[in-house]
Amino acid sequence: VLTSKESKTENTQYYLQIWPEKKQVQITNFPHPYPQLASLYKEMIRYQRKDGVQLTAKLYLPPGYDQSKDGPLPCLVWSYPGEFKSKDAAGQVRGSPNEFSGIGATSPLLWLARGFAILSGPTIPIVGEGDVEANDSYVEQLVTSAEAAVEEVVRRGVVHPDKIAVGGHSYGAFMTANLLAHAPHLFCCGIARSGAYNRTLTPFGFQNEDRTLWEATNTYVEMSPFMSANKIKRPILLIHGEQDNNSGTLTMQSDRFFNALKGHGVQSRLVILPFESHGYSARESIMHVLWESDRWLQKYCVNGTSKADSEAAADGGKTLSASGGVAASEGLSSDGFSSIPRSLL
């Protein structure tokens, strides 16, 4: 029998279990894929939403972090909402606290090397019990879930309450825009990748919503951050593939949302990645996404230059770029990033 074994700090290795000798033979010896982050801190935390729903999240802290010396850290919250038919189902724990921390090409865990705390996958359940449709109270449940997560990490003393950024991909990007519109007191900025922001443009359903626009018009409108663009006051970075083939997240979603944000003077930036679809594949695209995201977090989260809700001037612009170079039309001065510490990676 072929088995695998892993832990928080040891990456997956494979073994042959041989019977009847009860002999175990290790057949792989993969080195640690990112030894600079081998000693990162990982904890599955549990907390409760104010309506009693049990929530979980994975809290990551940088290697060598000492709370007494380093104090609270800037934090990146990265998540993806889900619909449930009961509070018990919503409160189920998913994954294992002993799972090895895999870091993908555009994973938020990369910012551990920048000294961030990462709250990965905090459960954002949208519950509709019985005949109640979950999305009819989407905004309220989204905000209360986010409030519970932020309050928990701030209570622990590891996260600075004024330096919390939120981000997500696809439906997570939709979540990000809604949180910046309806919970600006929680987050200093946001990063939204390949999202949909106007649900009237997906009139025959989305995610687990099977009602049409004509059957649930108010829900479609109230859930759409496009309709609340005038409420967004925090800086938001929009990233989208030029050829997104996901019918629910066509590239025009980001383009139109960006125009609405600019029209209301929101600090915003739209990055279109040539030839990319819903996910990003090319090395140039991935490196550019990381560069854009890092400079956004450094400017608006670490350095906190968003100046609360009163700024009217929109920052940055639209760039069509797949390179790591500075786009000619960019609105952020490169001088502000010359003193950024080198990454551990």
C-alpha positions in Angstrom: 0.0 0.0 0.0 1.3 3.5 -0.9 0.8 6.0 1.9 1.9 9.6 2.5 2.8 11.4 5.7 3.2 15.1 6.5 3.0 17.6 9.4 2.9 21.3 10.0 6.6 21.6 9.4 7.4 18.5 7.2 6.4 18.3 3.6 4.7 15.2 2.2 6.8 12.1 1.8 5.6 8.8 0.4 6.0 5.3 1.9 5.4 1.7 1.0 3.6 -0.3 3.7 4.4 -4.0 3.1 2.4 -6.9 4.6 2.6 -9.4 6.2 6.1 -8.2 7.1 4.6 -4.9 8.5 7.5 -3.2 6.9 7.6 0.5 6.0 9.9 1.8 3.2 10.3 5.5 2.5 10.4 6.0 -1.3 10.7 9.8 -1.5 12.9 12.4 0.2 11.7 15.7 -1.1 13.6 18.7 0.3 11.6 21.5 1.9 10.3 23.6 -1.0 10.8 26.9 0.9 13.3 26.5 3.8 13.2 30.2 4.5 9.6 29.7 5.8 10.1 26.3 7.4 9.7 27.6 10.9 6.5 29.6 10.2 3.8 29.5 12.9 0.5 27.9 12.0 -2.6 27.5 14.1 -6.2 26.5 13.4 -8.2 29.1 15.4 -11.8 28.8 16.4 -14.2 31.7 17.2 -17.9 32.5 17.1 -20.1 34.8 15.1 -22.5 36.9 17.0 -25.4 34.8 15.9 -23.8 31.7 17.3 -22.3 30.2 14.2 -18.9 28.5 14.9 -16.1 29.7 12.6 -12.6 28.6 11.9 -9.5 30.0 10.2 -5.8 29.3 9.7 -3.6 31.9 11.3 0.0 32.1 10.0 2.8 34.2 11.6 6.2 34.8 10.1 9.3 32.7 11.1 10.9 34.1 14.3 8.0 36.3 15.2 8.1 37.3 18.9 4.9 39.1 20.0 6.6 40.8 23.0 9.4 42.3 20.7 7.7 42.7 17.4 4.2 43.7 18.5 1.1 43.5 16.3 1.7 42.9 12.6 0.0 44.0 9.4 -2.4 41.3 8.3 -3.8 39.9 5.0 -7.1 38.2 5.2 -7.8 35.9 2.2 -11.0 34.0 1.9 -14.0 32.7 -0.1 -17.6 32.6 1.0 -19.8 29.5 1.0 -23.6 28.8 1.3 -25.0 26.4 3.8 -28.5 25.2 4.8 -27.8 25.0 8.5 -25.6 26.6 11.2 -24.2 23.2 12.1 -23.1 22.5 8.6 -21.5 26.0 8.4 -19.6 25.3 11.6 -17.9 22.1 10.5 -14.1 22.1 10.6 -12.5 21.6 7.2 -9.0 20.4 6.7 -6.4 19.3 9.2 -4.4 21.5 11.6 -1.4 19.2 10.9 -1.5 19.7 7.2 1.7 20.9 5.6 1.4 24.5 4.4 1.6 24.4 0.7 2.4 27.8 -1.0 1.2 28.3 -4.5 2.5 30.8 -7.1 0.1 33.5 -6.0 -0.6 32.3 -2.5 -1.2 34.9 0.2 1.3 33.0 2.4 4.1 34.5 0.3 3.6 37.7 2.4 4.8 35.9 5.4 8.2 36.7 3.9 7.2 40.4 4.1 6.4 40.2 7.8 2.6 39.9 7.5 0.3 37.8 9.6 -1.9 35.8 7.3 -5.5 34.8 8.1 -6.1 32.2 5.5 -9.6 30.8 4.7 -11.6 32.2 7.5 -15.0 30.6 7.1 -17.5 33.1 5.7 -20.7 31.1 5.8 -23.9 32.4 4.3 -26.6 30.4 6.0 -30.2 29.9 4.8 -32.1 27.5 7.0 -35.4 25.9 6.0 -37.2 27.8 3.3 -35.0 30.9 3.8 -32.7 31.7 0.9 -29.1 32.3 2.2 -28.3 35.2 -0.2 -31.3 37.3 1.0 -29.1 38.2 4.0 -25.8 37.9 2.2 -24.4 41.3 3.2 -25.3 41.1 6.9 -23.8 37.6 7.3 -20.7 38.5 5.3 -20.0 41.5 7.5 -20.7 39.7 10.8 -18.3 36.8 9.7 -15.6 39.3 8.9 -16.1 41.2 12.1 -15.7 38.0 14.1 -12.5 37.1 12.3 -10.9 40.5 12.8 -11.9 40.8 16.4 -10.4 37.4 17.2 -6.9 38.2 15.7 -6.9 41.7 17.2 -7.8 40.2 20.6 -4.8 37.9 20.4 -2.6 40.9 20.0 -0.8 39.7 16.9 -2.5 41.9 14.3 -2.6 45.7 14.1 -6.3 46.8 13.9 -5.5 49.6 11.5 -3.4 47.5 9.1 -5.7 44.7 7.9 -6.1 44.1 4.2 -8.6 41.8 2.6 -8.4 39.9 -0.6 -9.8 37.0 -2.7 -10.0 35.4 -6.1 -13.3 35.0 -8.1 -16.1 34.8 -5.6 -13.5 35.9 -3.1 -13.0 39.1 -5.1 -16.8 39.7 -5.0 -16.5 39.2 -1.2 -13.6 41.7 -1.0 -15.5 44.5 -2.9 -18.6 43.9 -0.7 -16.6 44.1 2.5 -14.9 47.4 1.5 -18.4 48.8 0.7 -20.2 47.6 3.8 -17.5 47.1 6.4 -14.9 49.9 5.8 -14.2 50.0 9.5 -12.5 46.6 9.3 -10.1 46.9 6.4 -7.5 49.4 5.2 -7.4 48.2 1.5 -8.4 45.3 -0.7 -7.1 43.1 -3.6 -9.7 41.6 -5.9 -8.7 39.1 -8.6 -10.9 37.9 -11.5 -14.2 38.8 -9.8 -17.7 39.7 -10.7 -19.2 42.8 -9.2 -22.6 43.4 -11.0 -24.9 40.4 -10.5 -27.4 41.8 -13.0 -24.8 40.7 -15.6 -25.2 37.1 -14.4 -29.0 37.1 -14.5 -29.6 33.3 -14.6 -27.8 32.5 -11.3 -24.3 32.4 -9.8 -22.5 30.2 -7.3 -25.3 28.3 -5.4 -28.0 31.0 -6.3 -30.4 29.2 -8.6 -33.0 32.0 -8.7 -32.9 34.3 -11.7 -32.6 38.1 -11.6 -36.3 38.4 -12.3 -37.2 36.1 -9.4 -35.0 37.8 -6.9 -34.3 41.2 -8.2 -33.7 42.9 -4.8 -31.2 40.2 -3.8 -29.2 40.6 -7.1 -29.0 44.3 -6.6 -28.2 44.4 -2.9 -25.5 41.8 -3.3 -23.7 43.7 -6.1 -20.8 45.9 -4.9 -21.2 47.7 -8.3 -24.4 49.2 -6.9 -22.5 50.3 -3.8 -19.5 51.7 -5.5 -20.3 55.1 -3.9 -19.9 53.6 -0.5 -16.3 52.3 -1.1 -13.7 54.6 0.5 -10.7 52.3 0.9 -8.2 51.6 -1.9 -8.9 48.6 -4.0 -6.7 46.8 -6.6 -8.5 45.0 -9.3 -6.7 42.3 -11.4 -8.3 40.4 -14.2 -7.3 38.1 -17.1 -7.9 39.7 -20.5 -9.6 36.5 -21.8 -11.5 35.3 -18.8 -13.6 32.3 -20.1 -15.6 32.0 -16.9 -19.1 33.0 -17.9 -19.8 34.4 -14.4 -16.6 36.6 -14.3 -16.1 38.1 -17.7 -13.4 40.7 -17.9 -15.9 43.5 -18.5 -17.0 43.0 -14.8 -13.7 44.5 -13.6 -13.7 47.1 -16.3 -17.1 48.5 -15.5 -16.6 48.3 -11.8 -13.3 50.2 -12.1 -15.1 52.9 -14.1 -17.8 53.2 -11.4 -15.1 53.5 -8.7 -13.1 56.1 -10.6 -16.3 58.0 -11.1 -16.8 58.2 -7.4 -13.1 59.2 -6.7 -12.1 55.9 -5.1 -8.4 55.1 -4.9 -8.4 52.2 -7.4 -6.3 50.5 -9.9 -7.2 48.0 -12.7 -4.6 45.6 -14.1 -5.5 43.5 -17.1 -3.3 40.5 -17.9 -2.9 39.8 -21.6 -3.8 36.3 -22.8 -4.8 35.1 -19.3 -8.1 33.4 -18.4 -9.8 33.1 -15.0 -6.6 31.8 -13.5 -3.1 33.0 -14.4 -0.5 30.8 -16.0 2.4 32.7 -17.5 5.4 33.5 -15.4 5.3 37.1 -16.5 1.6 37.4 -15.4 2.2 35.7 -12.0 5.3 37.8 -11.2 3.4 40.9 -12.2 0.4 40.0 -10.0 2.8 39.6 -7.1 4.5 42.9 -7.8 1.2 44.8 -8.1 -0.1 43.2 -4.9 3.0 43.8 -2.9 3.3 47.4 -3.8 -0.4 47.9 -3.0 0.0 46.3 0.4 3.2 48.2 1.2 1.6 51.5 0.4 -1.9 51.2 1.8 -1.5 48.6 4.5 2.1 48.7 5.9 2.5 52.5 5.4 -1.1 53.3 5.8 -1.3 56.2 3.3 -5.0 55.8 2.4 -6.0 58.7 4.8 -9.3 57.2 6.0 -12.5 57.9 4.2 -12.2 61.6 3.2 -9.8 61.3 0.2 -11.5 62.1 -3.0 -8.6 61.8 -5.5 -8.5 58.4 -7.2 -5.1 56.9 -7.3 -3.5 55.0 -10.2 -5.2 54.0 -13.4 -5.8 51.2 -15.8 -2.8 49.3 -17.1 -2.5 46.6 -19.7 0.6 44.8 -18.7 2.1 41.4 -18.2 5.6 42.6 -17.3 7.2 43.4 -14.0 8.1 46.8 -15.1 6.4 50.0 -14.1 3.5 50.9 -16.5 3.8 54.3 -18.0 0.4 55.3 -16.8 0.8 54.1 -13.2 -0.2 56.6 -10.5 2.0 55.3 -7.7 5.5 56.8 -7.4 8.3 54.2 -7.4 10.2 56.4 -5.0 8.0 55.3 -2.2 9.1 51.7 -2.5 12.9 52.2 -2.7 13.3 51.3 1.0 11.2 48.2 1.1 13.2 45.4 2.9 14.3 42.5 0.8 12.0 39.5 0.9 13.1 36.4 2.8 12.5 34.5 -0.4 
